[in-house]
Amino acid sequence: MSALRLETFSGPAMARMLPALSRLRIAVFRDWPYLYDGDLANEQTYLADFAAAPSAGLVVALDGDAAVGCSSCLRLAEEDDALTAPFIARGIDPARVFYFGESVLLPQYRGQGAGVGFFAAREAHARRVSDCDFAAFCAVRRPDNHPLRPPGAVPLDAFWRRRGFTPYPELVCRFTWKQVDTEGKVENELSFWLKSLSGAPLP
């Protein structure tokens, strides 16, 4: 078992790690439950927007010098309308929320504590660069009878609850992407989970 170390990058120092984020997103999100058939063109657009956010942070899991996992975060107010609109509709000011983006880790490195570390490092970054009251992330919804659901697939709900997050199934956003089982892009629904960072009660 390799000894992983986590490092948090921000500002100009983050630039050299962005190719690893793109590579890992394409590799990991291809599997259940995202089924993302990614390409470099879409990744470049995503990475440019992410890197331009002043509050952006990227936690990288390293095995020696090799990046084997990444986890991103930034202020929700610096995200696009697809993510901020559900909060505004519920009366939650996006300026109070720090958004936790993807966590992608190669399968052979799972079970070594990187997932727990990703959440802890992102919370530390959020507190360091903002006064946000809440952390939030979203996860794709898939029906139990989806034909590509692997046998014995276990949702991560229990893991997320142990990190202190609460599900908000009525707080949803929608994104389109090309899937491994589709010819073109399809719309996917994602629901949010929230955690208090400041001690403020959840909305």
Buried (B, 14 or more C-beta within 10 A) or exposed (E): EEEBEBEBBBEEEBEEBBEBBBBBBBBBBBEBBBBBBBEEEBBEEBBEBBBEBEBBBBBBBBBEEEBBBBBBBBBBBBBEEEBBEBBEEEEBBBBBBBBBBBBBBBEEBEEBEBBEBBBBBBBEBBBEBBEBBBBBBBBBEBEEEBEEEEEEEEEEEEEBEEBBBEBBEEBEBEBEBBBBEEEEEEEBEBBBBBBBBEEEEEB
